[in-house]
């Protein structure tokens, strides 16, 4: 019964949006993600606007996934399977979660400012494990339509709900 009520509410809320005619629909954004080999200088975000800029990013994508299985399973990342962004019409905004293999950045949306520039928002949750894998990172990328004005990526970190156990310990100093 609750399921039917939920469906009825969703249909009622979607009705005005479905009945509107838009003269020029904005191209849909495509969200993708995967793993990266992390270096000491891996930035928090990338704004990739050309094929030449995408090559170093794609080179950081490992051919295997970070699992304990041996041999490790192949990485299903679309860039490794030959996916290419049409940089004449689109750009790629990427946020990176460093030192982790789970909880990737979450794409929150975009905002266009009065001057025509665009902000792309990502949120990054606090790490869940007290030990982090060295040399691994996760990414979330969004393909957006190209605009003439600049695009800025904003990555907001969500603080942990509680401090890790090791930070509360009273250790005797030598």
N, C-alpha and C positions, 0 to 999 in steps of 0.2 A: 504494500500500500504506500509506503514511504517512497519507494522507487517511482511509482506513477506520479506522485505529487511532485517529486523532484523533476521529472521529465516535463510536467505541465508548467512548472515555474521557468525552466530553461527555455521552453518554446515561447512562453509569454515575453521573456526578456529579449529573446533573439528576434522576435517579430518586427520591431521597428528598424533594426539594423538590416534585416533581410529585405525589407520593402523599399529601402532608399536606393535611388539610382545615382551612381557616381559617374561623372563624365569621363574621368581618366583615372582608373584605379592605379594605386601605387604598386609597383612590383613587390611581391612577397619576399620577405627576408628568409634566408636559409641559415639555420643554425647547425653547426657541426662541432665535433670535439674529438679529443684523443690524448695521446701521451707524447711527451717531448723528452729528449735527452737534455738535461739541464747543465749549464755551465756556470761559472762564477759570475758571469755578466748577463745572464738571462734576464731580460727586462720584464716588468709587470704587464706590459701590453705592447702590441704591435699594430700599426696602421699600415697595411700593405696596399699600395696603389698601382703596382706594375708587376709584370712577370719577373723582372730582374730583382725586385725586392722580395718576391715570394720564394725564390730559389734557396736563400740561406735558411728561411723558416722551414721549408719542406725538408731540407737536409738534416734538421734537428729531429725529425720524426723517426723513431726507431722502427726497424722491420719486425720486431717482436714486441709482445706485451709484457709488462712487469709482473709475472706470476712465478710461483715457486715450482711449477711444473717444469720438468725437463724432458724433452726440449720445450722451450716456451712457445705458446701458440702464436701464429702470425698476427700482426697488427691489422685490424680491419679498417684502418683510416682511409678515407676516400682519396686523399692526396697521394697515397702510395699506390692506389689502383688507377692512377692516371687522371684524376679529376683536376680540371683547371678552371680558374675563375676568368670570366670575360672582363678584363680590366678596362676595356673601352666603355663599358656600361656600368661596371660595379667596382666596389672596393671591398677589402676584407679587413674587418676589425677583430682583433684577437686579444683576449685576456688570458693570463697565465697564472695558475696556482702553483707556486714553486714548492719544492720539497714535499710533494704529496702524490699519491696515486689514486686517491678518491676525493670526493667532494669538489668537482671542478667549478670554475666560476659560472655564475648563472646570469644569462642575458636578461636584463630588466626592461630594456626598451630604448627608444631614442627620443630626443627632444630637439626641435628646431627653434633656435633663438631668433630674436627680432632682426638681427643683422643677417640672417640666412645661414649662419653656421650651425652645425649639428653636434649634439652631445650624444654619445653612446654609453649607456650605463650597464655595468656589470657589478654583481655582488659576489664576494668571496667569503665563504664561511670560515670560521676558525678551524684549525686542524683538529681532528678527532683523536689521533693517536699521540702517545707521548714519545714515540720513536718515529722518525721520518725516514723514508728511503733517500739515500744520498744519490744525486745524479738524475732523479726523475722529477717530472712536472706534468701537470695536466693542463689542457687548454680548452677554451671554448671560442669558436670563431663564428662570426656573423657576416654574411655577404649582404651588403647594402647597396642601393643605387648610388651611382656617382653624382655628386653635386659640385657646383662651382666654388662654393664657400668651403672653408676648412672644417674638418671633422676632428673632434677631440674625444678620446676614450677616457671614461671616468670609472675607476675600479674602487669600490667601497668594501672595506673589510669589516665583517661582522665579528665583534669580539666574542671570545669564548664565554660560556655561561658560568664556568667555574675554572679556577686556576688548576694547572696540572699539579699532581701530588708532589713532584720533585721541587716545585717552587715554594712549598709551604714547610719543607723539612728544616729542622734545626740541626745543622751540621757543625760538629766541633772543628774549629780551625786549628791547624798545627802551628 
